[in-house]
Amino acid sequence: MRGGDLDTYRNDDIIVAVQWLGTLDAASCPQCRIRDGLIYSKTADHAPINHEVPWLGGPGGIHARCRCIALPVLKSWRAWGIDLPEMPLGTRASMTGQVPAQQTYGDWIAAQTSKIQRRALGDERAALLRVGGLLFCQLYDARGEYLSIDQLRTLYPVAFAICGMR
């Protein structure tokens, strides 16, 4: 993320926050997957809005070769005093084709084939998601840290039993 972009996003006239936009494919890293779609303040600290997952330097700053970006969240028509319906959100790209713009990585991976899930998450996490009944967000703690298999086993023993994993 270029610093000038974030400076522009601080424009109070039209921008209310910034949103993390990740890449919807099997190669996305765990740190970026959980942040996809999350909203942060446009202030210098980029405080999380309605979640606890920290910014950690933002897209491009969290790790080398990051393919994520931060997008401005614009004021609504109503905030501008314009009495019109909001613009439709459209779509975004994924490795499997266009998906609704509001679809997050968690929504996207949950709808993928077992082959793509295994490539992205590994065999155990894919099975927990697909067979064990876990939600994508349950693979992380509240602050966006990827849980180890041992931590998941402690937290969700029933899911492991359903999957036939010890």
BAFI-3210 file (N, C-alpha, C; in Angstrom, 3 decimals, decimal comma, padded with zeros to 6 digits):
// residues 166
n [1|2|3|4|5|6|7|8|9|10|11|12|13|14|15|16|17|18|19|20|21|22|23|24|25|26|27|28|29|30|31|32|33|34|35|36|37|38|39|40|41|42|43|44|45|46|47|48|49|50|51|52|53|54|55|56|57|58|59|60|61|62|63|64|65|66|67|68|69|70|71|72|73|74|75|76|77|78|79|80|81|82|83|84|85|86|87|88|89|90|91|92|93|94|95|96|97|98|99|100|101|102|103|104|105|106|107|108|109|110|111|112|113|114|115|116|117|118|119|120|121|122|123|124|125|126|127|128|129|130|131|132|133|134|135|136|137|138|139|140|141|142|143|144|145|146|147|148|149|150|151|152|153|154|155|156|157|158|159|160|161|162|163|164|165|166]
n.u [000,857|000,641|001,752|000,688|-001,803|-003,261|-003,148|-004,759|-007,148|-007,937|-009,571|-012,060|-014,382|-015,572|-014,917|-015,338|-014,098|-011,666|-011,408|-010,288|-009,273|-008,946|-007,376|-009,188|-008,325|-006,601|-004,022|-003,841|-002,678|-002,931|-003,096|-004,132|-006,487|-008,384|-008,743|-009,979|-012,457|-012,879|-013,411|-011,714|-010,685|-010,033|-008,052|-004,645|-003,942|-005,564|-007,793|-009,676|-013,028|-015,946|-014,896|-012,068|-009,696|-006,434|-004,830|-002,096|-000,071|-001,308|-002,587|-000,021|001,807|001,767|003,044|005,643|005,189|002,412|-000,878|-003,133|-005,353|-006,209|-009,306|-011,234|-014,012|-016,882|-018,956|-022,497|-025,218|-027,343|-026,025|-024,929|-027,112|-028,722|-031,545|-031,709|-031,648|-028,924|-025,970|-025,686|-023,558|-022,085|-019,617|-016,746|-013,482|-012,502|-010,585|-012,213|-014,002|-016,298|-017,729|-020,211|-019,690|-019,661|-018,923|-016,886|-013,580|-013,961|-016,657|-016,362|-014,424|-015,796|-017,694|-016,320|-014,849|-013,790|-011,174|-010,035|-010,408|-008,717|-006,233|-005,992|-006,325|-005,217|-005,349|-006,531|-007,810|-009,518|-011,196|-012,373|-013,828|-015,492|-016,646|-016,706|-018,240|-017,309|-017,081|-015,465|-014,342|-013,861|-011,446|-009,631|-008,479|-010,052|-008,536|-007,573|-005,560|-004,215|-005,274|-003,561|-003,491|-003,539|-004,592|-007,121|-008,122|-008,368|-010,272|-012,460|-013,399|-015,528|-015,953|-013,600|-014,016|-016,269|-015,108|-013,498|-010,935|-008,199]
n.v [-001,175|002,077|005,015|007,483|006,819|006,113|008,553|010,072|008,766|009,794|011,909|013,790|014,710|012,877|010,246|007,652|005,496|002,787|-000,208|-003,531|-005,384|-008,492|-011,173|-013,498|-016,465|-019,667|-019,224|-017,112|-015,652|-016,730|-014,496|-012,425|-013,501|-013,578|-010,902|-009,916|-007,873|-006,561|-003,570|-000,555|002,296|005,490|006,874|007,476|005,291|003,269|001,927|-000,999|-001,455|-002,472|-005,004|-006,984|-007,436|-006,596|-003,999|-004,166|-002,907|-002,923|-003,679|-004,851|-004,077|-005,932|-008,261|-009,366|-009,100|-008,910|-009,175|-007,782|-004,932|-001,657|-000,181|002,807|003,567|004,969|007,861|007,551|008,045|009,235|010,449|012,518|013,969|013,240|011,842|009,009|005,547|003,500|002,824|-000,261|-002,910|-004,575|-006,802|-008,901|-010,175|-013,627|-016,670|-018,525|-017,224|-014,397|-012,997|-011,931|-008,553|-008,079|-010,473|-012,243|-013,606|-015,790|-016,515|-017,139|-019,285|-021,241|-022,023|-023,360|-026,120|-029,272|-029,780|-027,229|-026,064|-027,720|-027,126|-024,435|-024,337|-026,577|-030,105|-030,846|-028,490|-027,918|-030,166|-029,787|-027,506|-028,306|-030,829|-031,033|-028,945|-026,447|-022,876|-020,590|-018,394|-019,514|-020,720|-018,975|-016,762|-014,147|-011,893|-012,271|-014,146|-017,050|-020,179|-022,976|-026,477|-028,034|-026,167|-025,802|-028,392|-028,560|-026,551|-027,345|-030,193|-031,860|-031,325|-032,391|-035,068|-035,632|-035,458|-037,621|-037,376|-037,531]
n.w [000,000|-000,915|000,699|-000,068|-001,099|001,203|002,529|000,839|001,315|003,697|003,286|004,476|003,306|001,571|002,268|004,623|005,907|005,606|003,669|003,813|001,099|-000,033|-001,949|-003,706|-003,787|-003,772|-002,922|-001,182|001,847|005,327|007,128|005,559|004,530|006,663|007,099|004,873|003,574|005,967|007,892|008,588|010,534|009,058|010,175|011,324|012,938|012,067|013,324|014,154|013,010|014,376|014,879|016,057|014,769|014,107|012,134|011,406|009,776|007,345|003,962|001,918|003,782|005,735|005,022|002,743|-000,804|-000,843|-002,075|-001,570|-001,190|000,074|000,174|-000,291|001,808|000,930|001,640|002,005|-000,372|000,961|003,132|001,790|001,348|-000,727|-002,031|-003,062|-004,079|-002,966|-004,926|-006,704|-005,526|-007,247|-008,608|-007,787|-008,545|-008,530|-008,186|-009,281|-010,841|-011,294|-008,356|-005,919|-004,851|-002,095|-000,987|001,220|001,907|003,597|003,044|000,365|000,304|001,688|-000,138|-002,070|-003,968|-002,527|-003,254|-003,833|-001,313|000,241|-000,931|-000,223|002,597|003,749|004,510|007,046|008,115|005,984|006,031|008,546|008,032|005,884|006,612|009,395|010,322|011,128|011,001|008,761|010,148|012,625|012,474|013,343|015,983|017,975|017,394|014,898|014,577|013,193|014,135|015,498|014,606|016,920|018,769|017,612|017,891|020,675|021,141|019,546|019,847|019,101|016,378|015,323|015,960|014,403|011,904|012,011|012,951|015,192]
ca.u [000,000|001,403|001,352|-000,134|-003,177|-003,899|-003,322|-005,938|-008,324|-008,314|-010,428|-013,305|-015,541|-016,244|-014,489|-015,633|-013,243|-010,997|-011,767|-009,265|-009,756|-007,998|-007,450|-009,965|-007,739|-006,035|-002,686|-003,896|-002,097|-003,890|-003,274|-004,963|-007,808|-009,303|-008,956|-010,740|-013,768|-012,970|-013,391|-010,826|-010,785|-009,103|-007,045|-003,305|-003,839|-006,445|-008,478|-010,733|-014,410|-016,858|-014,155|-010,842|-008,546|-005,604|-004,384|-000,736|000,647|-002,210|-002,233|001,309|002,672|001,670|004,078|006,160|004,429|000,974|-001,710|-004,332|-005,374|-007,167|-010,228|-011,991|-015,446|-017,428|-020,216|-023,690|-025,980|-028,128|-025,118|-024,732|-028,397|-029,322|-032,558|-031,711|-031,118|-027,476|-025,526|-025,433|-022,146|-021,420|-018,917|-015,292|-012,857|-011,957|-009,946|-013,267|-014,908|-016,861|-018,584|-020,754|-018,665|-019,634|-018,490|-015,567|-012,815|-014,628|-017,828|-015,887|-013,783|-016,821|-018,460|-015,430|-014,704|-012,874|-009,809|-009,595|-010,323|-007,502|-005,084|-005,921|-006,329|-004,628|-006,332|-007,268|-008,714|-010,551|-012,153|-013,120|-014,761|-016,420|-017,335|-016,813|-019,215|-016,737|-017,120|-014,128|-013,841|-013,462|-010,055|-008,858|-008,940|-010,754|-007,618|-007,142|-004,426|-004,533|-005,139|-002,877|-004,346|-003,697|-005,538|-008,448|-008,533|-008,782|-011,485|-013,572|-013,204|-016,635|-015,690|-012,572|-014,639|-017,132|-014,214|-012,720|-009,548|-007,908]
ca.v [000,000|003,316|005,978|008,529|006,319|006,231|009,982|010,481|008,166|010,559|013,009|013,731|015,111|011,771|008,925|007,416|004,432|001,996|-001,629|-004,462|-006,234|-009,566|-011,901|-014,725|-017,640|-020,636|-018,805|-016,022|-016,057|-016,723|-013,166|-011,607|-014,129|-013,189|-009,452|-009,569|-007,287|-005,844|-002,114|000,099|003,752|006,117|007,566|006,910|004,000|002,311|001,131|-001,876|-001,008|-003,595|-006,260|-006,813|-007,861|-005,408|-003,576|-004,714|-002,331|-002,856|-004,405|-004,505|-003,857|-007,069|-009,197|-009,108|-009,573|-008,939|-008,833|-007,103|-003,475|-000,952|000,623|003,772|003,367|006,304|008,270|007,134|009,127|009,910|011,323|013,697|014,645|012,829|010,833|007,985|004,264|003,360|002,112|-001,684|-003,158|-005,226|-008,068|-008,872|-011,341|-014,721|-017,655|-019,343|-016,346|-013,251|-013,260|-010,667|-007,679|-008,151|-011,793|-012,251|-014,823|-016,878|-016,937|-017,712|-020,592|-022,190|-022,458|-023,976|-027,575|-029,772|-029,657|-025,849|-025,873|-028,385|-026,340|-023,168|-024,452|-027,830|-031,188|-030,851|-027,341|-028,080|-031,155|-029,159|-026,566|-029,006|-031,950|-030,830|-027,915|-025,180|-021,717|-020,104|-017,510|-020,319|-021,128|-017,842|-016,184|-012,869|-010,878|-012,616|-015,078|-018,378|-021,174|-024,214|-027,666|-028,399|-025,220|-026,130|-029,670|-028,239|-025,733|-027,967|-031,645|-032,515|-031,192|-033,374|-036,395|-035,771|-035,664|-038,848|-037,022|-037,576]
ca.w [000,000|-001,001|001,713|-000,685|-001,194|002,509|002,799|000,075|001,936|004,887|002,841|005,252|002,520|000,893|002,732|006,044|006,447|004,568|003,710|003,338|000,017|-000,283|-003,207|-003,522|-004,415|-002,841|-002,500|-000,204|003,132|006,430|007,697|004,668|004,371|007,731|007,036|003,675|003,802|007,237|007,801|009,537|010,514|008,124|010,971|011,200|013,632|011,377|014,342|013,639|013,187|014,621|014,996|016,836|013,976|013,902|010,800|011,241|008,642|006,200|002,740|001,444|004,926|006,651|004,580|001,400|-001,973|-000,549|-003,235|-001,083|-001,273|000,929|-000,636|000,502|002,029|000,654|002,261|001,263|-001,027|002,001|003,880|000,931|001,216|-001,993|-001,733|-004,098|-003,596|-003,124|-006,124|-006,447|-005,262|-008,371|-008,387|-007,667|-009,163|-007,730|-009,068|-009,880|-011,586|-010,602|-007,199|-005,409|-004,277|-000,637|-000,546|001,850|001,690|004,320|002,264|-000,898|000,498|002,135|-001,304|-003,060|-003,984|-001,502|-003,783|-003,607|000,132|000,728|-001,404|000,505|004,053|004,210|004,641|008,314|008,209|004,957|006,536|009,635|007,402|005,004|007,253|010,833|010,646|011,568|010,121|008,428|011,214|013,782|012,279|013,856|017,238|017,798|016,897|013,554|014,578|012,679|015,197|015,132|014,646|018,332|019,371|017,078|018,504|022,041|021,102|018,817|019,800|018,395|014,929|015,003|016,024|013,219|010,754|012,192|013,254|016,622]
c.u [000,887|000,847|000,457|-001,584|-003,904|-004,076|-004,554|-007,207|-008,758|-009,208|-011,798|-014,549|-016,292|-015,971|-014,717|-014,713|-012,471|-011,348|-010,626|-009,888|-008,669|-008,204|-008,148|-009,365|-007,077|-004,668|-002,695|-003,403|-003,145|-004,148|-004,212|-006,365|-008,805|-009,619|-009,800|-012,133|-013,892|-012,763|-012,510|-011,021|-009,765|-008,038|-005,710|-003,172|-004,687|-007,104|-009,549|-012,117|-015,307|-016,175|-012,878|-009,577|-007,688|-005,147|-003,009|000,011|-000,170|-001,758|-000,893|002,286|002,704|002,699|004,510|005,245|002,939|000,198|-003,008|-004,219|-006,345|-008,004|-010,940|-013,448|-016,058|-018,707|-021,377|-024,325|-026,728|-027,267|-024,820|-026,021|-029,111|-030,268|-032,703|-031,252|-029,608|-027,160|-025,348|-023,926|-021,410|-020,752|-017,432|-014,746|-012,464|-011,325|-010,977|-014,294|-015,448|-017,795|-019,161|-019,674|-018,554|-019,180|-017,072|-014,841|-013,484|-015,841|-017,385|-015,321|-014,799|-017,607|-017,611|-015,427|-013,736|-011,424|-009,260|-009,468|-009,054|-006,246|-004,899|-005,656|-005,542|-005,723|-007,178|-008,273|-009,836|-011,613|-012,994|-014,170|-015,871|-017,272|-017,630|-017,759|-018,645|-016,964|-015,691|-013,545|-013,395|-012,042|-009,084|-009,333|-009,549|-009,853|-007,018|-005,929|-004,921|-004,277|-004,425|-003,877|-004,571|-004,674|-006,963|-008,988|-009,037|-010,118|-012,693|-013,417|-014,318|-016,425|-014,638|-013,145|-015,512|-016,293|-013,413|-011,242|-009,351|-007,302]
c.v [001,217|004,318|007,072|008,108|006,514|007,693|010,501|009,972|008,889|011,749|012,898|014,067|013,922|010,389|008,777|006,373|003,805|000,529|-002,449|-005,336|-007,233|-010,187|-013,227|-015,854|-018,516|-020,219|-017,664|-016,511|-015,991|-015,337|-012,307|-012,184|-013,602|-011,701|-009,031|-009,063|-006,491|-004,346|-001,565|001,612|004,305|006,926|006,841|005,545|002,909|001,355|000,253|-001,306|-002,241|-004,964|-005,958|-007,108|-006,640|-005,224|-004,143|-004,173|-002,266|-003,673|-003,919|-004,282|-005,027|-008,154|-008,835|-009,718|-009,717|-008,483|-008,146|-005,594|-002,931|-000,069|001,637|003,341|004,768|006,585|007,834|008,335|009,929|010,860|012,606|014,491|014,321|011,669|009,859|006,666|004,213|002,587|000,631|-001,932|-003,838|-006,525|-007,824|-010,173|-012,373|-015,719|-018,544|-018,501|-015,220|-013,706|-011,924|-009,859|-007,808|-009,514|-011,725|-013,552|-016,009|-017,420|-017,681|-019,113|-021,640|-022,759|-023,198|-025,500|-028,004|-029,646|-028,252|-025,577|-026,508|-027,627|-025,078|-023,363|-025,638|-028,848|-031,093|-029,704|-027,432|-029,064|-030,560|-028,190|-027,321|-030,047|-031,677|-029,736|-026,614|-024,094|-021,257|-019,268|-018,293|-020,875|-020,090|-017,465|-014,812|-011,781|-011,241|-013,514|-016,454|-019,396|-022,415|-025,371|-028,105|-027,467|-025,513|-027,405|-029,433|-027,502|-026,470|-029,489|-032,367|-032,458|-032,201|-034,783|-036,646|-036,067|-036,948|-038,560|-037,055|-036,290]
c.w [000,000|000,007|001,166|-000,830|000,128|002,907|002,081|000,741|003,207|004,543|003,522|004,448|001,931|001,482|004,228|006,687|005,287|004,773|003,134|002,258|-000,325|-001,659|-002,948|-004,354|-003,361|-002,312|-001,489|001,147|004,243|007,016|006,853|004,501|005,400|007,676|005,838|004,038|005,096|007,031|008,926|009,442|009,527|008,848|010,855|011,873|012,978|012,363|013,698|013,942|013,235|014,562|015,780|016,050|013,632|012,456|010,453|010,020|007,374|005,005|002,199|002,578|005,884|006,302|003,160|000,342|-001,715|-001,785|-002,839|-001,295|-000,227|000,022|000,245|000,633|001,941|001,429|001,375|000,568|000,025|002,832|003,109|000,776|-000,088|-001,718|-002,899|-003,487|-003,830|-004,402|-005,786|-006,338|-006,406|-007,973|-008,165|-008,232|-008,118|-008,700|-009,764|-010,639|-010,718|-009,472|-006,738|-004,684|-002,768|-000,122|000,011|001,527|002,385|003,601|001,009|-000,679|000,935|000,962|-002,341|-002,962|-002,890|-001,965|-003,537|-002,110|000,699|000,305|-000,568|001,993|004,605|004,466|005,902|008,400|007,170|005,419|007,662|009,088|006,669|005,740|008,731|011,275|011,173|010,526|009,869|009,567|012,444|013,645|012,839|015,245|016,944|017,227|015,542|013,479|014,144|013,788|014,676|015,184|016,093|019,040|018,906|017,723|019,931|022,052|020,531|018,721|019,041|016,889|014,502|015,004|014,802|011,986|010,845|012,442|014,770|017,094]
res [m|r|g|g|d|l|d|t|y|r|n|d|d|i|i|v|a|v|q|w|l|g|t|l|d|a|a|s|c|p|q|c|r|i|r|d|g|l|i|y|s|k|t|a|d|h|a|p|i|n|h|e|v|p|w|l|g|g|p|g|g|i|h|a|r|c|r|c|i|a|l|p|v|l|k|s|w|r|a|w|g|i|d|l|p|e|m|p|l|g|t|r|a|s|m|t|g|q|v|p|a|q|q|t|y|g|d|w|i|a|a|q|t|s|k|i|q|r|r|a|l|g|d|e|r|a|a|l|l|r|v|g|g|l|l|f|c|q|l|y|d|a|r|g|e|y|l|s|i|d|q|l|r|t|l|y|p|v|a|f|a|i|c|g|m|r]
***
